[in-house]
Amino acid sequence: MFQWLKNLFSSDSGPTLERPVVTPKVDAAPKAKRSTAVAGKTKSKAKTDLESMTKPQLLEHAKKKGIKVNASAKKADLVKKIKNG
């Protein structure tokens, strides 16, 4: 190990270990997203995926719909309350 340190800090150029330079691949253009519309049918915004929403988003959604919910309720309870109106 001491020999390795001597070689590392000495001025003569002994054998050195070089790491190969690796460059990451970068795509030239991002891929386009596919449309979810099928033969003229579109998803309605009225049908919102409540399970994928966060609790603050659910509280805001219920407020917009005029549904009174308890902010300390669990997320599953909020989803049920919003679905049932």
Buried (B, 14 or more C-beta within 10 A) or exposed (E): EEEEEEEEEEEEEEEEEEEEEEEEEEEEEEEEEEEEEEEEEEEEEEEBEBEEBEEEEBBEBBEEEEBEBEEEBEBEEBBEBBEEE
